[in-house]
Amino acid sequence: MINNLKGIAQPGQFDAASRPKTRREAAKQFEEHLVRQMVDAMFAGVFDGDAKDAGIAGVGRGEMKSHLVEQMTDVLMQKGGLGLANALTHQWTEKFGADSGQTDSEAP
């Protein structure tokens, strides 16, 4: 049984505006979520310490880690991510054909 469901989307958590409209958008969202989880795991234990320690300039360790994870995820995704979104989009296009919402620039 899975005990740690932190970060897992719950039913009804996202509104219709945040749902992907194309396979490419779905693949990019999935890759970004995966990269965020990997970066978060990479820093596991780095910001652990005495609960009395407030961190730097009054910012708690949890906030520092969260900010660092978000910033690193953003930079990695801006630089092209891991290439997983491209691979997924390519496989889905081969299997299911062109996405009706996919533009030429989004094609793998």
C-alpha positions as CSV (number, residue, x, y, z in Angstrom):
1,M,0.0,0.0,0.0
2,I,1.2,3.5,-0.8
3,N,1.5,5.6,2.4
4,N,2.9,8.8,1.0
5,L,0.5,10.4,-1.4
6,K,1.9,13.9,-1.1
7,G,2.0,15.7,-4.4
8,I,-0.5,13.3,-6.0
9,A,-3.4,15.1,-7.7
10,Q,-6.8,14.5,-6.1
11,P,-10.0,14.2,-8.1
12,G,-11.4,17.7,-8.8
13,Q,-8.1,19.4,-7.8
14,F,-7.7,21.0,-11.2
15,D,-10.1,23.1,-13.1
16,A,-10.8,22.7,-16.8
17,A,-8.5,25.6,-17.7
18,S,-5.4,23.7,-16.3
19,R,-6.2,20.5,-18.2
20,P,-4.1,19.9,-21.3
21,K,-5.8,20.5,-24.6
22,T,-3.3,18.5,-26.7
23,R,-1.2,15.5,-26.3
24,R,1.9,17.7,-26.4
25,E,0.6,19.8,-23.5
26,A,-0.2,16.6,-21.5
27,A,3.3,15.3,-22.2
28,K,4.9,18.6,-21.1
29,Q,2.9,18.7,-17.9
30,F,3.8,15.1,-17.1
31,E,7.5,15.7,-17.8
32,E,7.5,18.9,-15.6
33,H,5.8,17.0,-12.8
34,L,8.4,14.2,-13.1
35,V,11.3,16.7,-13.2
36,R,9.9,18.4,-10.0
37,Q,9.7,15.1,-8.2
38,M,13.3,14.2,-9.2
39,V,14.7,17.6,-8.1
40,D,12.8,17.3,-4.9
41,A,14.2,13.8,-4.2
42,M,17.7,15.2,-5.1
43,F,17.5,17.6,-2.2
44,A,16.1,15.1,0.3
45,G,17.9,15.6,3.5
46,V,19.9,18.7,2.4
47,F,17.6,21.0,4.3
48,D,17.1,18.8,7.3
49,G,18.2,20.2,10.6
50,D,17.3,21.4,14.0
51,A,13.7,22.6,14.2
52,K,15.0,25.7,16.0
53,D,17.1,26.7,13.0
54,A,15.1,29.3,11.1
55,G,17.3,29.1,8.0
56,I,18.6,32.2,6.3
57,A,17.1,35.7,7.0
58,G,14.2,34.2,8.8
59,V,13.1,32.0,5.9
60,G,12.5,28.4,7.0
61,R,14.3,25.5,5.6
62,G,11.1,24.1,4.0
63,E,10.5,27.4,2.2
64,M,14.1,27.5,1.0
65,K,13.9,23.9,-0.4
66,S,10.5,24.5,-2.0
67,H,11.8,27.7,-3.7
68,L,15.0,25.9,-4.9
69,V,13.0,23.0,-6.3
70,E,10.7,25.3,-8.2
71,Q,13.5,27.4,-9.6
72,M,15.6,24.4,-10.7
73,T,12.5,22.7,-12.2
74,D,11.7,25.9,-14.2
75,V,15.3,26.2,-15.5
76,L,15.5,22.6,-16.5
77,M,12.1,22.8,-18.3
78,Q,13.1,26.1,-20.1
79,K,16.3,24.3,-21.3
80,G,14.3,21.5,-22.8
81,G,13.6,19.2,-19.9
82,L,14.7,15.6,-20.2
83,G,13.3,15.0,-23.7
84,L,10.5,12.9,-22.3
85,A,7.7,15.1,-23.7
86,N,9.1,14.9,-27.2
87,A,9.4,11.1,-26.9
88,L,5.9,10.7,-25.6
89,T,4.4,13.0,-28.2
90,H,6.3,11.1,-30.9
91,Q,5.0,7.7,-29.7
92,W,1.5,8.9,-29.3
93,T,1.5,10.5,-32.7
94,E,2.7,7.2,-34.2
95,K,0.1,5.2,-32.3
96,F,-2.9,7.5,-32.5
97,G,-2.2,9.8,-35.4
98,A,-1.9,13.6,-35.4
99,D,-3.5,15.4,-32.5
100,S,-6.4,17.6,-33.7
101,G,-5.1,20.4,-31.5
102,Q,-1.4,20.0,-32.4
103,T,0.2,22.7,-34.6
104,D,3.1,22.0,-36.9
105,S,5.5,23.6,-34.5
106,E,4.5,21.2,-31.8
107,A,4.9,18.1,-33.9
108,P,7.8,15.8,-32.8
